[in-house]
Amino acid sequence: MVCNIRNRIKIFIIIFFFIITNSYANIVYDKENIIITEIDIYYYKKIHYEKFKEDVNNSKALKNLVIVKKLIKSLEKNNPVFLNRIDREIFEDNGNKNINSSTILDIVRYFKTRNEFVYNYFKNDFNKSDLENVFNTFVNLNLPISDNNCLTIIQIIDLKDNIEFINIFYENIKNQMDVYEISIDNVKYDVCININNKQIIEKEIFKYIELKTEDEFKKFVYAQ
């Protein structure tokens, strides 16, 4: 589970293949030694969508890109050791793929930095109360149960508020285990969680931690 969370917060580089027209080279922002063009806006919108599955308009993309550029410039000046480590991880994640745009690299650096806060919280601070809060984001958490190692499904039950299941799930993600067993009327049952179910829960954990660490990350950004 820890590895899955780690994988989820990796930024996958998008390689864009297209002909850049003159209009894409138009400068839309030129202040404080930061220059942003229309193609930079395009890059940001594409990467933002890949990460969040959310479209942003040009105005928001520009605003976010200014923050990205300011943070990276500050890290280059004030915290180059941290930035170098982030860069090594980025290139390790992407093998031999070249990142031939400084803007794409800066965007990926920014999201990678953001993800550091998510992973650190998950590793050091994420507790059972947090997991309860995550489960409460679901309308229900219907999962199949079995009495023969998930070979046969007996029924599907809502485990959203099942404290025993929450405790077991928490211990599993902290100890990287994958055994889910609960008692119902003094009878032991296996909870059958497939890859899809895991990914749904992990996604909600990630979103929850992003919100929890938002203020801390903003302080980091504006302190640079």
Summary of the structure (lengths in Angstrom):
residues: 224
radius of gyration: 21.4
end to end distance: 32.5
largest distance: 71.4
contacts: 585
relative contact order: 0.13
helix: 59%
strand: 12%
